[in-house]
Amino acid sequence: MGRYLGPLTKVSRRLGVFVGGDLESFQKRNFPPGQHGRTQGRKKLSDYGVRLQEKQKLKYLYGGLREGQFKRYFEEASKKAGNTGLVLLQLLERRLDNVVYRLGFAKTRRQARQLVKHGHFLVNGKKVDIPSYRVDKGDIIELREKSKNISLFKENLESRDPRSVPNWLEIDRENMRGKVVDLPEQIELEIPVNVQYIIEFYSM
């Protein structure tokens, strides 16, 4: 299955939580899409459906990852020592596109993915245009010199509350540079996700 490129507002309405898209539109129409979405409300889900929905929430929250790609993250997490759910979140958080978003260079993870693919960012002085690139402790993420004059980046950084940058990252706005000071341990997601249900989904 390919990457979902459609409107995330529609996905948010289907899932009942905001995973991306137009927030104002979602707040006005926070019922399932379709002709009867408003009148029928949300159907009671089966156990499988509940677990599938949690997986979909996390997958779309991180920009609409491909199913195969998301499953590989889970398989890798399940082979590592420690809590599988936490390791899964750590792997997702360490994606370069997510770090670009977390630092405030992009307003959304989707935008971050596009900006990374366009080659705007350096990691430890080398251009990286792979959104799934995994950062490590000590890595420096910065804008290429010729990208620093693009108003989008300045506007995004200025509009983001610096307190929203997680404590495992630090941002130097003046030099448009960020650093991975540690690996993520306590991860706060924008929406509630039951990660245990995702583990159970892949175990069913």
C-alpha positions as a Markdown table, in Angstrom:
| # | Residue | x | y | z |
|---|---|---|---|---|
| 1 | Met | 0.0 | 0.0 | 0.0 |
| 2 | Gly | 1.4 | 3.4 | -1.0 |
| 3 | Arg | 1.7 | 6.5 | 1.1 |
| 4 | Tyr | -1.6 | 8.4 | 1.7 |
| 5 | Leu | -1.4 | 11.7 | -0.1 |
| 6 | Gly | -5.0 | 12.8 | 0.3 |
| 7 | Pro | -6.4 | 15.4 | 2.8 |
| 8 | Leu | -5.5 | 14.6 | 6.4 |
| 9 | Thr | -8.6 | 16.6 | 7.5 |
| 10 | Lys | -10.7 | 13.8 | 6.1 |
| 11 | Val | -8.6 | 11.2 | 8.0 |
| 12 | Ser | -9.0 | 13.2 | 11.2 |
| 13 | Arg | -12.7 | 13.3 | 10.8 |
| 14 | Arg | -12.8 | 9.5 | 10.2 |
| 15 | Leu | -10.6 | 8.8 | 13.2 |
| 16 | Gly | -12.3 | 11.3 | 15.5 |
| 17 | Val | -9.0 | 13.0 | 16.5 |
| 18 | Phe | -6.9 | 15.6 | 14.8 |
| 19 | Val | -3.9 | 13.9 | 13.1 |
| 20 | Gly | -3.4 | 16.7 | 10.6 |
| 21 | Gly | -5.0 | 18.9 | 8.0 |
| 22 | Asp | -7.1 | 22.0 | 8.6 |
| 23 | Leu | -7.8 | 22.2 | 12.3 |
| 24 | Glu | -10.5 | 24.8 | 12.0 |
| 25 | Ser | -12.3 | 22.7 | 9.4 |
| 26 | Phe | -12.0 | 19.6 | 11.6 |
| 27 | Gln | -13.4 | 21.5 | 14.7 |
| 28 | Lys | -16.4 | 22.6 | 12.6 |
| 29 | Arg | -17.1 | 19.2 | 11.1 |
| 30 | Asn | -15.7 | 16.7 | 13.7 |
| 31 | Phe | -18.0 | 13.9 | 12.5 |
| 32 | Pro | -17.2 | 11.1 | 10.0 |
| 33 | Pro | -17.1 | 12.2 | 6.3 |
| 34 | Gly | -19.7 | 11.1 | 3.9 |
| 35 | Gln | -23.3 | 11.8 | 3.1 |
| 36 | His | -24.6 | 10.3 | 6.4 |
| 37 | Gly | -21.6 | 11.1 | 8.6 |
| 38 | Arg | -23.4 | 13.7 | 10.7 |
| 39 | Thr | -26.6 | 11.7 | 11.3 |
| 40 | Gln | -25.2 | 8.2 | 11.8 |
| 41 | Gly | -22.4 | 9.2 | 14.3 |
| 42 | Arg | -19.6 | 6.8 | 15.1 |
| 43 | Lys | -20.3 | 3.1 | 15.0 |
| 44 | Lys | -19.2 | 0.9 | 17.8 |
| 45 | Leu | -15.9 | -0.8 | 16.8 |
| 46 | Ser | -15.0 | -4.5 | 17.2 |
| 47 | Asp | -11.9 | -5.3 | 19.2 |
| 48 | Tyr | -10.0 | -5.6 | 16.0 |
| 49 | Gly | -11.4 | -2.2 | 14.8 |
| 50 | Val | -10.4 | -0.5 | 18.0 |
| 51 | Arg | -6.8 | -1.7 | 17.7 |
| 52 | Leu | -6.7 | -0.9 | 14.0 |
| 53 | Gln | -7.8 | 2.6 | 14.7 |
| 54 | Glu | -5.1 | 3.2 | 17.3 |
| 55 | Lys | -2.5 | 2.0 | 14.7 |
| 56 | Gln | -4.0 | 4.4 | 12.1 |
| 57 | Lys | -3.9 | 7.3 | 14.5 |
| 58 | Leu | -0.2 | 6.9 | 15.1 |
| 59 | Lys | 0.6 | 6.2 | 11.5 |
| 60 | Tyr | -1.2 | 9.3 | 10.3 |
| 61 | Leu | 0.1 | 11.5 | 13.1 |
| 62 | Tyr | 3.6 | 10.9 | 11.8 |
| 63 | Gly | 2.7 | 12.2 | 8.4 |
| 64 | Gly | 0.8 | 9.2 | 6.8 |
| 65 | Leu | 3.6 | 6.6 | 6.7 |
| 66 | Arg | 3.2 | 3.7 | 4.4 |
| 67 | Glu | 1.8 | 0.5 | 6.0 |
| 68 | Gly | 4.8 | -1.6 | 5.2 |
| 69 | Gln | 7.2 | 1.1 | 6.6 |
| 70 | Phe | 5.2 | 1.4 | 9.8 |
| 71 | Lys | 5.1 | -2.3 | 10.2 |
| 72 | Arg | 8.9 | -2.5 | 9.8 |
| 73 | Tyr | 9.3 | 0.1 | 12.6 |
| 74 | Phe | 7.1 | -2.2 | 14.8 |
| 75 | Glu | 9.1 | -5.3 | 13.9 |
| 76 | Glu | 12.3 | -3.5 | 14.7 |
| 77 | Ala | 10.9 | -2.2 | 18.0 |
| 78 | Ser | 9.7 | -5.7 | 19.0 |
| 79 | Lys | 13.2 | -7.1 | 18.6 |
| 80 | Lys | 14.9 | -4.6 | 20.8 |
| 81 | Ala | 15.2 | -4.8 | 24.6 |
| 82 | Gly | 12.8 | -2.7 | 26.7 |
| 83 | Asn | 9.2 | -1.6 | 26.3 |
| 84 | Thr | 8.1 | -2.3 | 22.7 |
| 85 | Gly | 5.7 | 0.6 | 22.7 |
| 86 | Leu | 8.3 | 3.1 | 23.9 |
| 87 | Val | 10.9 | 1.9 | 21.5 |
| 88 | Leu | 8.4 | 2.2 | 18.6 |
| 89 | Leu | 7.7 | 5.8 | 19.5 |
| 90 | Gln | 11.5 | 6.5 | 19.9 |
| 91 | Leu | 12.1 | 5.2 | 16.4 |
| 92 | Leu | 9.3 | 7.4 | 15.0 |
| 93 | Glu | 10.6 | 10.4 | 16.9 |
| 94 | Arg | 14.1 | 10.0 | 15.6 |
| 95 | Arg | 13.0 | 10.4 | 12.0 |
| 96 | Leu | 14.6 | 13.5 | 10.4 |
| 97 | Asp | 11.3 | 14.8 | 9.2 |
| 98 | Asn | 9.9 | 14.6 | 12.7 |
| 99 | Val | 12.9 | 16.3 | 14.3 |
| 100 | Val | 12.6 | 19.1 | 11.7 |
| 101 | Tyr | 9.0 | 19.5 | 12.8 |
| 102 | Arg | 9.8 | 19.2 | 16.5 |
| 103 | Leu | 12.4 | 21.9 | 16.2 |
| 104 | Gly | 9.9 | 24.3 | 14.6 |
| 105 | Phe | 11.3 | 24.5 | 11.1 |
| 106 | Ala | 8.0 | 23.2 | 9.7 |
| 107 | Lys | 4.4 | 23.6 | 10.8 |
| 108 | Thr | 3.5 | 20.0 | 10.2 |
| 109 | Arg | 5.3 | 16.7 | 9.7 |
| 110 | Arg | 4.0 | 16.6 | 6.1 |
| 111 | Gln | 5.6 | 19.9 | 5.5 |
| 112 | Ala | 8.8 | 18.8 | 7.2 |
| 113 | Arg | 8.9 | 15.7 | 5.0 |
| 114 | Gln | 8.6 | 17.9 | 1.9 |
| 115 | Leu | 11.3 | 20.3 | 3.1 |
| 116 | Val | 13.7 | 17.5 | 3.9 |
| 117 | Lys | 13.2 | 15.9 | 0.4 |
| 118 | His | 13.9 | 19.3 | -1.2 |
| 119 | Gly | 17.4 | 19.2 | 0.4 |
| 120 | His | 17.1 | 22.2 | 2.7 |
| 121 | Phe | 18.8 | 20.5 | 5.7 |
| 122 | Leu | 22.3 | 19.4 | 6.7 |
| 123 | Val | 23.0 | 16.7 | 9.4 |
| 124 | Asn | 26.5 | 17.1 | 10.8 |
| 125 | Gly | 27.4 | 19.3 | 7.8 |
| 126 | Lys | 26.2 | 16.9 | 5.1 |
| 127 | Lys | 23.0 | 17.3 | 3.1 |
| 128 | Val | 20.4 | 14.7 | 3.9 |
| 129 | Asp | 17.2 | 14.5 | 1.8 |
| 130 | Ile | 15.8 | 11.3 | 3.2 |
| 131 | Pro | 12.8 | 12.0 | 5.6 |
| 132 | Ser | 13.2 | 8.6 | 7.4 |
| 133 | Tyr | 16.9 | 9.2 | 8.2 |
| 134 | Arg | 17.4 | 8.4 | 11.8 |
| 135 | Val | 19.2 | 11.0 | 14.0 |
| 136 | Asp | 21.4 | 10.1 | 16.9 |
| 137 | Lys | 22.6 | 11.8 | 20.1 |
| 138 | Gly | 24.9 | 14.6 | 19.3 |
| 139 | Asp | 23.7 | 15.2 | 15.7 |
| 140 | Ile | 23.5 | 18.8 | 14.5 |
| 141 | Ile | 20.5 | 19.6 | 12.2 |
| 142 | Glu | 20.7 | 22.9 | 10.4 |
| 143 | Leu | 19.5 | 24.7 | 7.4 |
| 144 | Arg | 21.7 | 24.9 | 4.3 |
| 145 | Glu | 23.2 | 28.4 | 4.0 |
| 146 | Lys | 21.2 | 29.2 | 0.9 |
| 147 | Ser | 18.0 | 28.1 | 2.6 |
| 148 | Lys | 18.4 | 30.5 | 5.5 |
| 149 | Asn | 17.0 | 33.4 | 3.6 |
| 150 | Ile | 13.7 | 31.6 | 2.8 |
| 151 | Ser | 11.0 | 33.5 | 4.8 |
| 152 | Leu | 9.1 | 30.3 | 5.4 |
| 153 | Phe | 11.6 | 29.0 | 7.9 |
| 154 | Lys | 11.9 | 32.3 | 9.8 |
| 155 | Glu | 8.1 | 32.5 | 10.0 |
| 156 | Asn | 7.7 | 28.9 | 11.2 |
| 157 | Leu | 10.4 | 29.3 | 13.9 |
| 158 | Glu | 8.9 | 32.6 | 15.1 |
| 159 | Ser | 5.4 | 31.2 | 15.3 |
| 160 | Arg | 6.5 | 28.2 | 17.4 |
| 161 | Asp | 6.6 | 28.5 | 21.1 |
| 162 | Pro | 10.2 | 27.5 | 22.1 |
| 163 | Arg | 8.8 | 25.7 | 25.1 |
| 164 | Ser | 7.2 | 23.2 | 22.7 |
| 165 | Val | 10.6 | 21.9 | 21.7 |
| 166 | Pro | 11.0 | 18.6 | 23.6 |
| 167 | Asn | 13.9 | 18.4 | 26.1 |
| 168 | Trp | 15.9 | 15.9 | 24.1 |
| 169 | Leu | 16.3 | 18.6 | 21.4 |
| 170 | Glu | 17.6 | 22.1 | 21.5 |
| 171 | Ile | 17.1 | 24.9 | 19.0 |
| 172 | Asp | 19.4 | 27.9 | 18.1 |
| 173 | Arg | 17.0 | 30.1 | 16.3 |
| 174 | Glu | 19.5 | 32.8 | 15.5 |
| 175 | Asn | 21.7 | 30.3 | 13.6 |
| 176 | Met | 18.8 | 28.2 | 12.4 |
| 177 | Arg | 20.4 | 25.1 | 13.9 |
| 178 | Gly | 19.2 | 22.3 | 16.2 |
| 179 | Lys | 20.9 | 19.6 | 18.2 |
| 180 | Val | 19.9 | 16.2 | 19.4 |
| 181 | Val | 21.1 | 16.4 | 23.1 |
| 182 | Asp | 19.7 | 13.1 | 24.1 |
| 183 | Leu | 17.5 | 10.2 | 22.9 |
| 184 | Pro | 13.8 | 10.6 | 23.6 |
| 185 | Glu | 12.5 | 9.0 | 26.7 |
| 186 | Gln | 9.3 | 10.7 | 27.8 |
| 187 | Ile | 7.4 | 11.3 | 24.5 |
| 188 | Glu | 4.3 | 13.5 | 24.5 |
| 189 | Leu | 2.1 | 13.0 | 21.5 |
| 190 | Glu | -0.4 | 15.6 | 20.3 |
| 191 | Ile | -3.3 | 13.2 | 20.6 |
| 192 | Pro | -4.0 | 10.2 | 23.0 |
| 193 | Val | -2.8 | 6.9 | 21.4 |
| 194 | Asn | -3.0 | 3.6 | 23.2 |
| 195 | Val | 0.3 | 2.1 | 22.0 |
| 196 | Gln | -0.4 | -1.2 | 23.8 |
| 197 | Tyr | -3.4 | -1.7 | 21.4 |
| 198 | Ile | -1.0 | -1.3 | 18.5 |
| 199 | Ile | 1.2 | -4.0 | 19.9 |
| 200 | Glu | -1.9 | -6.2 | 20.2 |
| 201 | Phe | -3.0 | -5.4 | 16.7 |
| 202 | Tyr | 0.2 | -6.8 | 15.2 |
| 203 | Ser | -0.1 | -9.8 | 17.5 |
| 204 | Met | -3.6 | -10.7 | 16.4 |
